[in-house]
Amino acid sequence: MVPELARQAVIIKSKNQTSVILGNYECAYALGILSKAAGLSEDDSYLDMAGWHRDVMDALEEFSPQNENQKQVLRMLSLLEPMGEPDDQVKELYHMGYCEQRPWEI
């Protein structure tokens, strides 16, 4: 249930210019979507959210978003400062985002 709610939250927020990502679950799903879109390898071996977020954002510096949804998710991620350690649901959400076939549909 929680993974699906976080997934839906990111999708809905990607369609609204004033939205922000709240928390590690939404962050992980968003990182997964953009990692896949940018052609990055799937990697959920991180031990802290801040390092994971920083490394993916650094890798996305050369990424050119293909649509408005990707631009919005990238903007939201750039404003986020995640904290703590990723738990199993965080890793599950990252994998869900990475494997998502149509990430902009609920």
N, C-alpha and C positions, 0 to 999 in steps of 0.2 A: 504494500500500500504506500509506504513512504517513498520508495523510489518513483512510483508513478506520479505522485503529487509533485515531487521536485522536478520531474521531467516536464509535466504540464506547466508548472510555474515558469520555467525557462522559456518554453515555447510561447506562452502568452506574453511574457515580458519582452521577448524579442520583437514584438510587434508594436511596442510602445516606447517612444523616445524618452520618457521620464522615469522609466523603471530602473530598478537596481537589483542586483543579485544579493540575496540574503543567505548567508551561511555556506557551510562546506558541501552540503548535498547539491544545491543548485550550482555551486562552483565546479564541482567534479563533473556533473553532466555537461556543463558548458565547455569545460576544458576538453572533454572527450569529443564533442561535436567539432570544435575548431581544430583539434589535433588531427582528426581524420581528414577534415577539409583541406588542411595545409599539407597533408602527406607525411605527417610525423608518425613515428612508430608508436604503437600502443605501449605505455609504460606506467604501471601502477605500483611500482616498487618503492615509492617515496615514503619516508617516515614522518614527514611533517608537511602540512598543507601550504605553509608559506613558501617553502623551497620548491614544492611541486608547481605552485602557481607561478612563481618567479621564473623557473626554468621553461615552462611552456610559453609564458608571455615573451620571454627572450627569443625563443624559437619562432614565435609568430611575428616578430618585427618585420620580416620580409613578406609576410602573408598579405595578399590582396583579397579582401572579402569579395565574394561573388554575388552577394545580394544584400538587401537591407537588413535582413535578419542576422546574417553573419556580422555585419557592421555593428549592429546594436549589441550583440552578445560580446563582441570584442571590446566595445566601449564599456559595457557593464563590468567585464572582467578587469579592465584597466583601473576601475575605481575601487575594486575590492581588495581588502587585506585579510585573507583567511588566516585562521589560527588553529592550533591544535594538531592532533595526529589523525590521519585518515583511518576510519574504521571500515569494517567490511561493507557497510552500505555505501560509503563514499566510493570505495573501489568498484562496487557493483554499478553505481551511477556513472562513473567514468567509463566503464566498459559499455554500458547501455548507450551513452552518447557516442562513443567511438564506433559502435556497430550500427547505429541508427541509419536506416535506409532513407527515411523522409523526415528529417528532424524538425520540420516546420509545420507538421500536422499533428493535431491532437487525436 
